[in-house]
């Protein structure tokens, strides 16, 4: 039996499905985003090195017994890059001592996390295999970012992303379809294109916004303050954003999260025309009044 007892709920990106998950922080340091219920039942806190170290030792012993060693480790919870530099350094040294054959360590981050660390600190973290960072951009529109209480501007996102990539880390940027509702849809499309092009991350993906019961976003939808997008409109946003992306590097694109209506992937800009053609086919065959499924929680 796997020995680690997590502080539930625990989340990780699809690409970290086979990673060892280690909770460095609990919850999310912002925890105000209107659409998100992932960490609302958790109070944000930084765990002690002794707790984390003990769990890494337990995991090492478990993998030794089964004759397997993980190739990737993902540091949870919502934005573990916000943990103190000293704690992250201690944890990464411990990880490298116990798992010397590790390919990489991944982490969720906000723009505030990135801007809160110096470039020298980020470079030191990268030298200890923390080389995969996931940024929830959500939207490039400052109007949308303000509405969803992201507590970052698009300029914060651009500066934080640039700083992180310059430090030797690979960056995965996530945007959300439908996050601005009908009223801000065009601004969301235009500004997300602008920001993604300026950042030119190594990876780019979409999530689908869902009005989850109990969130402020859901309340806004119920009170007709915000009009949700239909499935066809979500796909149209996806297509229009993809059409506008002309990065300065190849971007590995994925839309394979459980929230996405259809799985999709490729390399931008090389595969852009074929990807857009596929989305156009989906748009043509999706009923006009159809909405994405409405989960009670994520």
C-alpha positions in Angstrom: 0.0 0.0 0.0 1.3 3.5 -0.9 2.4 5.0 2.4 1.7 8.8 1.9 -1.6 10.2 3.4 -2.5 13.3 1.5 -4.4 16.4 2.7 -7.3 16.0 0.3 -8.2 17.2 -2.2 -5.1 16.9 -4.3 -4.8 18.1 -7.9 -2.1 17.8 -10.6 -1.8 18.5 -14.4 -2.7 15.7 -16.8 1.0 15.5 -17.8 1.9 14.6 -14.2 -0.3 11.5 -14.1 2.6 9.2 -13.3 4.5 11.6 -11.0 5.1 11.2 -7.3 3.0 13.9 -5.6 4.5 15.8 -2.7 2.6 18.5 -0.8 4.9 21.4 0.0 2.1 23.8 0.6 -1.6 23.2 1.4 -4.3 25.1 -0.5 -3.8 28.1 -2.7 -2.2 31.5 -1.6 -4.9 33.4 -3.6 -7.9 31.1 -3.2 -10.2 33.9 -4.4 -10.7 33.0 -8.1 -14.4 33.1 -8.7 -14.6 30.0 -10.9 -12.5 27.7 -8.7 -13.6 25.4 -5.8 -10.4 23.3 -5.7 -9.0 24.6 -2.4 -11.9 26.4 -0.8 -12.0 24.0 2.0 -8.3 24.4 2.8 -6.5 27.2 4.6 -3.3 28.0 2.9 -0.2 27.0 4.8 3.4 26.0 4.2 4.4 22.6 5.5 7.5 22.1 7.5 10.6 20.6 6.0 10.6 17.7 8.6 7.1 16.7 7.4 8.0 16.8 3.8 11.4 15.0 4.4 9.6 12.2 6.3 7.2 11.7 3.4 10.0 11.6 0.9 11.8 9.0 2.9 8.6 6.9 3.1 8.1 7.2 -0.6 11.8 6.2 -1.3 11.4 3.1 0.9 8.1 2.2 -0.9 9.7 2.5 -4.3 12.7 0.5 -3.2 10.5 -2.4 -2.1 8.6 -2.5 -5.4 11.7 -2.1 -7.5 10.7 1.1 -9.2 11.9 4.7 -9.1 9.7 7.6 -10.3 11.1 9.7 -13.1 9.1 12.8 -12.1 7.9 14.5 -8.9 5.2 17.1 -8.8 5.1 19.6 -5.9 1.6 20.4 -4.7 -0.8 22.2 -3.8 -2.2 25.1 -5.8 0.9 27.3 -6.1 3.8 25.6 -4.3 6.3 28.0 -6.0 5.0 30.5 -3.4 6.7 28.6 -0.6 9.8 30.2 0.8 13.0 29.9 -1.2 14.7 28.2 1.8 12.1 25.5 2.1 12.1 24.8 -1.7 15.9 24.5 -1.7 15.8 22.1 1.3 13.1 20.0 -0.4 14.9 19.9 -3.7 18.2 18.9 -2.2 16.4 16.1 -0.4 14.7 15.0 -3.6 17.9 14.9 -5.5 19.6 12.9 -2.7 16.9 10.3 -2.6 16.0 10.2 -6.3 19.3 10.9 -8.2 17.9 9.6 -11.5 14.9 11.9 -11.6 14.2 13.6 -14.9 12.4 16.7 -13.5 10.4 18.3 -10.7 7.2 20.1 -11.7 5.2 22.8 -9.8 2.1 25.0 -10.1 2.8 28.8 -9.9 1.1 32.1 -10.1 2.6 35.3 -11.6 3.0 36.6 -8.0 5.1 33.5 -7.1 7.3 34.0 -10.1 7.8 37.7 -9.4 8.3 37.1 -5.7 11.5 35.1 -6.4 14.7 36.7 -7.8 16.1 35.4 -11.1 19.1 34.1 -9.1 16.8 32.1 -6.8 14.8 30.7 -9.8 18.1 29.6 -11.5 19.2 27.8 -8.3 15.8 26.0 -8.1 16.2 25.0 -11.8 19.7 23.7 -11.2 18.1 21.2 -8.7 15.7 19.9 -11.4 12.7 22.1 -10.8 12.3 22.7 -14.5 8.6 22.4 -15.2 6.3 25.2 -14.2 2.5 25.4 -14.8 1.0 28.9 -14.9 -2.8 29.4 -14.9 -3.0 32.4 -17.2 -6.8 31.9 -17.6 -7.0 35.0 -19.8 -4.9 37.7 -21.3 -7.6 40.2 -20.7 -7.2 42.5 -17.7 -10.9 43.0 -17.6 -11.4 39.2 -17.2 -8.6 38.8 -14.8 -10.1 41.5 -12.6 -13.6 40.0 -12.8 -12.4 36.6 -11.7 -10.2 38.0 -8.9 -7.0 36.5 -10.2 -5.0 39.3 -8.5 -2.6 39.5 -11.4 -2.5 41.7 -14.6 -1.5 40.5 -18.0 1.7 42.4 -17.6 2.4 40.5 -14.4 1.9 37.2 -16.3 4.2 38.3 -19.1 7.0 39.5 -16.7 6.7 36.4 -14.5 6.8 34.0 -17.4 9.8 35.7 -19.0 11.7 35.6 -15.7 10.9 32.0 -15.2 11.9 30.8 -18.7 15.1 32.9 -18.6 16.0 31.1 -15.4 16.1 27.7 -17.3 12.6 26.5 -16.5 10.1 25.2 -19.0 6.7 26.9 -18.9 3.2 25.5 -19.5 0.5 28.1 -19.8 -3.2 27.3 -19.3 -6.1 29.4 -20.7 -9.7 28.9 -19.9 -12.4 28.8 -22.5 -15.5 30.8 -21.6 -14.0 32.4 -18.6 -15.1 35.9 -19.6 -18.7 34.9 -20.4 -20.5 36.2 -23.5 -19.9 39.9 -22.7 -16.1 39.7 -22.5 -15.6 36.8 -25.0 -14.0 38.9 -27.8 -11.7 40.7 -25.4 -10.7 37.4 -23.9 -9.9 36.0 -27.3 -7.9 39.1 -28.5 -5.9 39.6 -25.3 -5.2 36.0 -24.7 -3.7 35.8 -28.2 -1.6 38.8 -27.4 -0.2 37.5 -24.2 0.4 33.9 -25.4 2.3 35.3 -28.4 4.4 37.6 -26.2 5.2 34.8 -23.7 5.7 32.1 -26.3 5.6 29.3 -23.7 7.0 25.8 -24.2 3.5 24.3 -23.7 0.0 25.7 -24.0 -3.4 24.2 -23.1 -7.0 24.9 -22.6 -9.5 24.1 -19.8 -13.2 24.6 -20.1 -14.9 26.9 -17.6 -17.8 25.3 -15.8 -20.1 27.0 -13.4 -19.4 24.9 -10.3 -22.1 25.0 -7.6 -20.9 27.0 -4.6 -18.5 29.3 -6.5 -19.0 33.0 -7.1 -18.9 32.3 -10.8 -21.9 30.0 -10.4 -23.8 32.6 -8.4 -23.1 35.2 -11.2 -24.5 32.8 -13.7 -27.6 32.1 -11.6 -28.3 35.8 -11.2 -27.8 36.5 -14.9 -24.8 38.8 -14.2 -22.7 36.6 -16.4 -23.9 34.6 -19.4 -22.2 31.2 -19.9 -21.0 30.2 -23.3 -22.5 27.2 -25.1 -20.3 24.4 -26.2 -20.3 25.8 -29.8 -19.2 29.2 -28.5 -16.5 27.6 -26.4 -15.2 25.8 -29.5 -15.3 29.1 -31.4 -13.2 30.8 -28.7 -10.7 27.9 -29.0 -10.5 28.2 -32.7 -10.1 31.9 -32.8 -7.4 31.9 -30.1 -5.5 29.2 -32.0 -5.8 31.0 -35.3 -4.1 34.0 -33.7 -1.2 32.3 -32.1 2.1 32.9 -33.9 4.8 32.2 -31.3 8.5 32.8 -31.5 9.2 29.1 -30.6 7.4 25.8 -31.2 4.7 25.3 -28.7 3.4 21.9 -27.7 -0.4 22.4 -27.6 -2.8 20.1 -25.7 -6.5 20.3 -24.8 -6.7 16.9 -23.0 -8.0 17.9 -19.6 -11.1 16.1 -18.3 -13.1 19.3 -18.7 -12.5 19.5 -22.4 -15.2 18.3 -24.7 -12.8 16.7 -27.2 -9.1 15.8 -26.9 -6.9 17.8 -29.2 -3.1 18.3 -29.6 -0.3 19.2 -31.9 2.6 21.6 -32.3 2.1 25.3 -33.0 2.4 26.9 -35.4 3.3 23.8 -37.5 0.0 22.0 -37.0 -2.2 25.1 -36.6 -4.1 24.7 -39.9 -5.0 21.1 -39.3 -6.0 21.7 -35.7 -8.2 24.7 -36.7 -9.8 22.6 -39.4 -10.6 19.9 -36.8 -12.2 22.5 -34.5 -14.2 23.9 -37.3 -15.6 20.4 -37.9 -16.6 20.2 -34.3 -18.2 23.6 -34.4 -20.3 22.6 -37.4 -21.6 19.5 -35.8 -22.3 20.9 -32.3 -25.9 21.9 -31.6 -26.3 25.7 -31.0 -28.0 25.4 -27.6 -25.8 22.7 -26.1 -23.9 23.6 -22.9 -20.9 21.8 -21.4 -21.8 19.4 -18.5 -22.3 21.0 -15.1 -20.4 19.2 -12.3 -21.2 19.8 -8.7 -17.4 20.1 -7.9 -14.0 19.6 -9.4 
